[in-house]
């Protein structure tokens, strides 16, 4: 049976429910097909609310014609795909300025409204923004649990990390998890052919409709070629000049296309960590995708073409772990920051979670056994930040929790899957 027929719990739901009790406008953003409409249009979130979708052309026409009249009903309103009618936001602003009743407006959008110039100023100081990520591995299994990240950040020392029960499985099967991704339909479909057809349709809709809502693209072929090249660079330093050259487009065009992909929640630029926050702004970010399934599809990977972990690019495993972190981050207040770390000499750490003054460095390895050499990046980071980072975590494909060095614990990837 196709599991996508079930409505599975999402870890963002209680966060959203609390936000509606406190703020007049709550905006849920995220890539198209992450499940935003299902989240806001069903269950306790939807109770007592009027639901209207701007994907309905009749509703969209009403919003364009007279936004103020469109909002006159005093009932709590859920408005889906609000980026399609930005003029509505000015009317919402006026309504909220008259009455800041909590839960008055619940908006969803498939574009990052804070990155859209004509939108971001309209709701400044009036809205709280939440991002619904593609489904985490725990959510796909029917468990709305955010993962171990908060527990690891709260641990007093490396010995505390060895107390949780060892998961029954390690990191095996991560290649299939990568190919499934987190968009509900392909992730839960269970058949490679259905996934491939869905991703083909998704890319076509994204190019022909969603991107055109944000900006005019003269050459969709160039845009698609850049998307594919970006998918082939998962986990690598983002060199826009190289991307532009390989795509045979001007550098300014490549920069614009990447910004559109980021605004529409397709790619993630992971910034470098440095003690000085100003230095972070000038260091080259790493490139990841919001969904590994889509990235793998664009890169030409499939269960038939690359069936084993040994043949799957390692950057996709890092991307899969990052997806779990990003979903967890949306549930934490204040929101932690996630970076990578790299020295000029090439020593690096895949991820650094920063929460307040606490740092948690994390390295990801697909192997079922770990060596001391696998931890050299973590050791270098801990030496540079002895107070803020008391220990590090090395995620690997085995099943045993082990203390690798004095301050580094090897943890099974199975614990991350929840």
C-alpha positions as CSV (number, residue, x, y, z in Angstrom):
1,X,0.0,0.0,0.0
2,X,1.2,3.5,-0.8
3,X,2.1,5.1,2.5
4,X,1.5,8.6,1.1
5,X,-2.3,8.1,1.7
6,X,-1.7,8.5,5.4
7,X,-1.3,11.9,7.1
8,X,1.9,11.5,9.2
9,X,2.7,13.8,12.2
10,X,5.1,16.6,11.6
11,X,7.5,17.9,14.2
12,X,6.6,21.5,13.3
13,X,3.0,21.1,14.3
14,X,3.2,21.9,18.0
15,X,5.6,24.8,17.3
16,X,3.0,26.2,14.8
17,X,0.1,25.7,17.3
18,X,2.0,27.7,19.9
19,X,2.9,30.4,17.5
20,X,-0.8,30.9,16.5
21,X,-1.6,31.4,20.2
22,X,1.0,34.2,20.5
23,X,1.3,36.1,17.2
24,X,-1.2,37.8,14.8
25,X,0.5,36.6,11.7
26,X,2.3,33.2,11.3
27,X,4.0,32.5,8.0
28,X,4.9,28.9,7.1
29,X,7.3,28.7,4.2
30,X,9.1,25.9,2.5
31,X,9.6,24.3,-0.9
32,X,6.5,23.4,-2.8
33,X,5.2,19.9,-1.9
34,X,6.8,19.7,1.5
35,X,3.3,19.3,3.0
36,X,2.5,22.9,4.0
37,X,-1.1,22.8,2.8
38,X,-1.7,19.5,4.6
39,X,-0.2,20.8,7.8
40,X,-2.3,24.0,7.9
41,X,-5.4,22.6,6.4
42,X,-6.1,19.6,8.6
43,X,-6.3,18.5,12.3
44,X,-6.3,20.9,15.2
45,X,-4.5,23.7,13.2
46,X,-7.4,24.0,10.8
47,X,-10.2,24.0,13.4
48,X,-12.2,27.2,13.3
49,X,-10.2,28.7,10.4
50,X,-11.3,29.8,6.9
51,X,-9.0,28.2,4.3
52,X,-8.4,29.9,0.9
53,X,-5.7,29.0,-1.6
54,X,-4.2,31.3,-4.1
55,X,-3.5,28.3,-6.3
56,X,-7.2,28.6,-7.1
57,X,-7.4,31.1,-9.9
58,X,-10.8,32.5,-8.9
59,X,-9.5,33.2,-5.4
60,X,-6.3,34.7,-6.9
61,X,-8.3,37.0,-9.1
62,X,-10.3,38.2,-6.1
63,X,-7.1,38.9,-4.2
64,X,-5.6,40.9,-7.1
65,X,-8.8,42.9,-7.7
66,X,-9.4,44.1,-4.2
67,X,-7.2,42.8,-1.5
68,X,-8.8,44.8,1.3
69,X,-12.3,43.4,0.6
70,X,-10.8,39.9,0.2
71,X,-9.8,40.0,3.9
72,X,-13.0,41.6,5.3
73,X,-14.3,38.3,6.9
74,X,-13.3,38.6,10.5
75,X,-12.7,34.8,11.0
76,X,-9.2,33.5,11.4
77,X,-7.9,33.1,7.9
78,X,-5.4,30.6,6.4
79,X,-4.1,31.8,3.1
80,X,-2.2,29.3,1.0
81,X,0.7,30.2,-1.4
82,X,0.6,33.9,-0.5
83,X,3.6,34.8,-2.6
84,X,1.3,34.7,-5.6
85,X,-0.4,37.9,-4.5
86,X,2.0,40.0,-2.5
87,X,-0.4,43.0,-2.6
88,X,-2.5,41.0,0.0
89,X,0.3,41.5,2.5
90,X,-0.2,45.3,2.6
91,X,-3.9,44.7,3.5
92,X,-2.9,42.2,6.2
93,X,-0.5,44.8,7.6
94,X,-3.3,47.3,7.9
95,X,-5.6,44.8,9.5
96,X,-3.0,43.8,12.1
97,X,-2.2,47.4,12.9
98,X,-5.9,47.8,13.9
99,X,-6.0,44.6,15.9
100,X,-3.1,42.3,16.9
101,X,-5.4,39.4,17.8
102,X,-3.3,36.2,17.9
103,X,-3.9,33.7,15.2
104,X,-5.7,36.2,12.9
105,X,-3.7,35.1,9.8
106,X,-1.9,31.9,8.9
107,X,0.0,32.2,5.6
108,X,1.9,29.7,3.6
109,X,4.4,30.3,0.8
110,X,6.6,28.3,-1.5
111,X,9.1,31.2,-1.6
112,X,11.2,32.7,1.2
113,X,9.2,35.9,1.8
114,X,12.1,37.5,3.6
115,X,14.2,37.3,0.5
116,X,11.5,38.9,-1.7
117,X,12.0,42.7,-1.6
118,X,8.4,43.6,-2.2
119,X,7.2,41.3,0.6
120,X,9.7,41.4,3.4
121,X,9.0,45.0,4.6
122,X,5.2,44.6,4.6
123,X,5.1,42.2,7.6
124,X,8.2,43.5,9.5
125,X,7.5,43.3,13.2
126,X,4.1,41.7,12.7
127,X,4.8,38.1,11.7
128,X,6.8,35.1,12.9
129,X,8.3,32.9,10.2
130,X,8.6,29.1,10.3
131,X,10.0,26.8,7.6
132,X,8.5,23.4,6.9
133,X,11.4,21.2,5.7
134,X,10.9,18.0,3.7
135,X,10.1,15.1,5.9
136,X,12.8,13.9,8.2
137,X,13.6,10.2,8.5
138,X,11.7,10.0,11.8
139,X,8.7,11.7,10.3
140,X,8.7,9.2,7.4
141,X,8.6,6.4,9.9
142,X,5.6,8.0,11.6
143,X,7.4,9.5,14.6
144,X,7.3,13.3,15.1
145,X,10.6,13.4,17.0
146,X,13.2,16.0,16.3
147,X,16.3,13.8,16.7
148,X,19.2,13.8,19.2
149,X,20.7,17.2,18.5
150,X,19.3,19.1,21.5
151,X,20.3,16.3,23.8
152,X,23.8,16.4,22.5
153,X,24.0,20.1,22.8
154,X,22.8,19.9,26.5
155,X,25.2,17.0,27.4
156,X,27.8,18.1,30.0
157,X,30.6,16.0,28.5
158,X,31.4,13.2,26.1
159,X,30.5,10.5,28.7
160,X,26.9,11.7,28.7
161,X,26.6,10.7,25.0
162,X,27.1,7.1,25.8
163,X,24.0,6.7,27.9
164,X,21.3,6.4,25.2
165,X,20.3,3.0,24.0
166,X,22.2,1.7,21.0
167,X,20.0,1.7,17.9
168,X,19.2,-1.6,16.3
169,X,20.5,-0.4,13.0
170,X,23.5,1.6,12.0
171,X,23.9,3.6,8.7
172,X,23.0,0.8,6.3
173,X,20.4,1.7,3.7
174,X,21.4,5.4,3.6
175,X,21.6,5.3,-0.2
176,X,17.9,4.4,-0.5
177,X,17.1,7.1,2.1
178,X,18.9,9.6,-0.1
179,X,17.0,8.6,-3.2
180,X,13.7,8.8,-1.4
181,X,14.3,12.3,-0.1
182,X,11.7,13.9,2.1
183,X,8.9,15.2,-0.2
184,X,6.0,13.1,1.1
185,X,4.8,11.6,-2.2
186,X,8.1,10.2,-3.6
187,X,9.4,9.5,-0.1
188,X,6.5,7.3,0.8
189,X,5.7,5.8,-2.7
190,X,8.0,2.8,-2.3
191,X,8.5,2.4,-6.1
192,X,11.4,3.9,-8.0
193,X,9.3,4.4,-11.2
194,X,6.8,6.5,-9.3
195,X,9.5,8.6,-7.7
196,X,11.2,9.2,-11.0
197,X,7.9,10.3,-12.6
198,X,7.1,12.5,-9.7
199,X,10.4,14.3,-9.7
200,X,10.2,14.8,-13.5
201,X,6.8,16.5,-13.0
202,X,8.1,18.5,-10.0
203,X,11.0,19.9,-12.0
204,X,8.8,20.8,-14.9
205,X,6.2,22.6,-12.6
206,X,9.1,24.4,-10.8
207,X,10.6,25.7,-14.0
208,X,7.4,26.6,-15.9
209,X,5.4,28.0,-13.0
210,X,7.0,28.5,-9.6
211,X,10.1,30.3,-10.9
212,X,8.1,32.4,-13.2
213,X,6.1,33.6,-10.2
214,X,9.3,35.0,-8.8
215,X,11.2,36.3,-11.9
216,X,11.2,36.2,-15.6
217,X,13.5,33.6,-16.9
218,X,14.4,33.9,-20.6
219,X,16.0,30.5,-21.0
220,X,14.6,27.6,-19.0
221,X,17.1,25.3,-20.6
222,X,20.0,27.3,-19.0
223,X,18.2,27.3,-15.7
224,X,17.7,23.6,-15.7
225,X,21.4,23.0,-16.7
226,X,22.5,25.1,-13.8
227,X,20.2,23.1,-11.5
228,X,21.8,19.8,-12.7
229,X,25.3,21.2,-12.2
230,X,24.4,22.3,-8.7
231,X,23.1,18.8,-7.9
232,X,26.4,17.4,-9.0
233,X,28.3,19.6,-6.5
234,X,26.5,18.6,-3.3
235,X,28.7,19.1,-0.3
236,X,31.3,21.1,-2.2
237,X,32.5,24.7,-1.9
238,X,30.2,27.0,-4.0
239,X,32.3,28.5,-6.8
240,X,29.9,30.5,-8.8
241,X,32.5,31.3,-11.5
242,X,33.0,27.6,-12.2
243,X,29.3,27.0,-12.2
244,X,28.7,29.8,-14.7
245,X,31.5,28.6,-16.9
246,X,30.3,25.0,-17.0
247,X,26.7,26.1,-17.6
248,X,27.9,28.5,-20.4
249,X,26.1,31.5,-18.9
250,X,27.3,34.8,-17.6
251,X,28.4,35.0,-14.0
252,X,25.7,37.5,-13.2
253,X,23.1,35.2,-14.6
254,X,24.4,32.2,-12.5
255,X,24.3,34.4,-9.4
256,X,20.7,35.4,-10.1
257,X,19.6,31.8,-10.8
258,X,21.2,30.5,-7.6
259,X,19.5,33.3,-5.6
260,X,16.2,32.2,-7.1
261,X,16.9,28.6,-6.2
262,X,17.6,29.7,-2.7
263,X,14.5,31.9,-2.5
264,X,12.3,29.0,-3.6
265,X,13.9,26.7,-1.0
266,X,15.7,24.3,-3.4
267,X,19.3,24.9,-2.3
268,X,21.0,25.6,1.0
269,X,24.2,27.6,1.3
270,X,26.0,26.4,4.4
271,X,28.2,29.2,5.8
272,X,31.7,28.7,7.2
273,X,32.2,29.0,10.9
274,X,34.6,31.6,12.3
275,X,34.9,33.3,15.7
276,X,34.5,36.7,14.0
277,X,31.0,37.0,12.6
278,X,32.3,39.4,10.0
279,X,34.7,36.8,8.7
280,X,31.9,34.4,8.1
281,X,30.4,36.7,5.5
282,X,33.5,36.5,3.3
283,X,34.2,32.8,3.4
284,X,32.9,30.6,0.7
285,X,29.7,28.6,1.6
286,X,29.1,25.0,0.9
287,X,26.3,24.0,-1.4
288,X,23.6,21.5,-0.3
289,X,20.0,20.8,-1.4
290,X,16.8,21.0,0.6
291,X,15.9,17.5,-0.6
292,X,18.4,14.7,-1.4
293,X,15.8,12.9,-3.6
294,X,15.5,15.8,-5.9
295,X,19.3,16.4,-5.9
296,X,19.9,12.7,-6.8
297,X,17.3,12.8,-9.5
298,X,18.8,15.9,-11.1
299,X,22.3,14.3,-10.9
300,X,21.1,11.3,-12.8
301,X,21.2,8.8,-9.9
302,X,18.6,6.2,-9.3
303,X,18.2,2.9,-7.4
304,X,18.9,1.1,-10.7
305,X,22.0,3.1,-11.7
306,X,23.7,3.4,-8.3
307,X,22.4,0.8,-5.9
308,X,25.1,0.8,-3.2
309,X,26.4,3.2,-0.6
310,X,30.0,2.6,-1.9
311,X,29.0,4.1,-5.2
312,X,26.9,7.0,-3.9
313,X,28.7,10.4,-3.6
314,X,29.5,11.0,0.0
315,X,28.2,14.6,-0.2
316,X,24.7,13.2,-0.4
317,X,25.1,11.4,3.0
318,X,26.2,14.8,4.5
319,X,23.1,16.4,2.8
320,X,20.8,13.7,4.3
321,X,22.2,14.4,7.8
322,X,21.8,18.2,7.2
323,X,18.2,17.7,6.3
324,X,17.6,16.2,9.7
325,X,19.3,19.1,11.4
326,X,17.4,21.7,9.5
327,X,14.0,20.1,10.4
328,X,15.1,20.0,14.1
329,X,16.3,23.6,14.1
330,X,12.8,24.9,13.3
331,X,11.6,23.5,16.6
332,X,14.2,25.3,18.8
333,X,14.0,28.8,20.2
334,X,16.3,30.7,19.8
335,X,17.1,29.1,16.5
336,X,20.6,27.5,16.4
337,X,23.0,28.2,13.6
338,X,24.6,25.5,11.5
339,X,28.0,25.9,9.8
340,X,30.9,23.9,8.4
341,X,34.5,24.6,9.5
342,X,37.6,24.5,7.4
343,X,41.2,25.7,7.8
344,X,43.4,27.2,5.1
345,X,45.4,23.9,5.4
346,X,42.3,21.9,4.3
347,X,41.4,20.4,7.7
348,X,37.7,20.5,8.1
349,X,34.6,19.5,10.0
350,X,31.3,18.7,8.2
351,X,29.0,20.5,10.6
352,X,29.2,22.9,13.6
353,X,26.0,23.6,15.5
354,X,26.1,26.9,17.4
355,X,23.6,27.4,20.1
356,X,24.3,30.4,22.3
357,X,27.9,30.0,23.5
358,X,27.9,26.2,22.9
359,X,29.4,24.6,19.8
360,X,28.9,21.0,18.7
361,X,31.2,19.8,15.9
362,X,30.0,16.8,13.9
363,X,31.8,14.7,11.3
364,X,29.9,12.3,9.0
365,X,31.4,9.0,7.7
366,X,29.6,6.3,5.8
367,X,32.0,3.5,6.8
368,X,31.0,0.8,9.3
369,X,34.3,1.1,11.1
370,X,36.0,4.3,12.3
371,X,39.7,5.1,12.6
372,X,41.5,7.7,14.7
373,X,42.4,9.5,11.4
374,X,38.7,10.0,10.8
375,X,38.6,12.3,13.9
376,X,41.6,14.6,13.0
377,X,39.3,17.5,11.9
378,X,37.2,17.2,15.1
379,X,40.4,17.2,17.2
380,X,41.7,20.3,15.4
381,X,38.4,22.1,16.0
382,X,38.3,21.2,19.7
383,X,41.8,22.4,20.2
384,X,40.8,25.8,18.7
385,X,37.6,26.1,20.8
386,X,38.2,24.3,24.1
387,X,35.7,26.2,26.1
388,X,32.8,26.4,23.7
389,X,33.2,22.8,22.4
390,X,33.9,20.3,25.1
391,X,33.5,17.3,22.8
392,X,32.7,16.3,19.2
393,X,30.6,13.6,17.5
394,X,31.6,11.4,14.7
395,X,28.6,9.8,13.0
396,X,29.3,6.5,11.2
397,X,27.7,3.5,9.7
398,X,28.2,1.1,12.5
399,X,25.9,0.2,15.5
400,X,28.2,0.7,18.5
401,X,28.5,3.9,20.6
402,X,32.2,4.2,21.4
403,X,34.6,6.7,22.8
404,X,37.1,7.3,20.0
405,X,39.4,9.7,21.8
406,X,39.3,11.6,25.1
407,X,36.8,14.1,23.7
408,X,35.3,12.4,20.7
409,X,32.4,9.9,20.6
410,X,31.5,7.8,17.6
411,X,27.7,7.5,17.3
412,X,25.7,5.4,14.9
413,X,23.9,7.1,12.0
414,X,20.9,5.0,13.0
415,X,20.4,7.2,16.0
416,X,20.0,10.2,13.7
417,X,17.3,8.5,11.7
418,X,15.3,8.3,14.9
